[in-house]
């Protein structure tokens, strides 16, 4: 019984691992490399960059 279950479990775990790792790699398109603030006159650049919360360097661009 154990001889049959070991290969089946190995195959299922391998497929699960491939699907999770492969899916995340395939989902990534463009990646945020930097954020640049231009054109502002009255607000400090650092203040604007601290207010941006939905973009992080290295994450996929939506």
N, C-alpha and C positions, 0 to 999 in steps of 0.2 A: 504493500500500500504506500509506504513512504517513498519507494523507488519511483512511483508514478507521480506523486505530488511534488517532489523536489523540482523536476524539470518544468512542470507546469507553472509552479510558483516563480521559478527563475525567468521563464519567458514572459509571464504577465508583469512582473516587476520591471523587467528590461523594457518592455513596450511602454509602460507607464512613465519610466524615466525618459525615454526617447521622446515621447509625446510632450511632456512638460518642458523639457529643455529645448527641444526643437521648435515648439510653438512660441516660446518667448523670443528666440533668436529670429524667427521668421516675422514676428509682429513688429519688430523694430525697423522703422524706416529712417526718417531724418531725426537726428539727435541734436539737442541744444548744446552748442559749443560755447556760446558767450551771449551776454545781454549787454547792449549798448544803449545809453540814454543820450538823445540829441534833441536840440531845439527848445529845451526848457530854459527859462530865464529867472524865474522867481523861486524855484524849489531846488534844493540841493540834490545832486545825483544819488548820493547815498540814501537819502530819505525815500526816494522813488524806488530804488532797488530793494530796500527793506520791505516796501509795501507789496512787492510782487511775490505772491505766495504759491501760485499754481505752476510756476516754471522752475525747474531745478536743472543745473548743469549735468549733462550726461543722460538725461531722461529723453524719451521719445517725444517728438513734437506732434501735438494733436492738430 
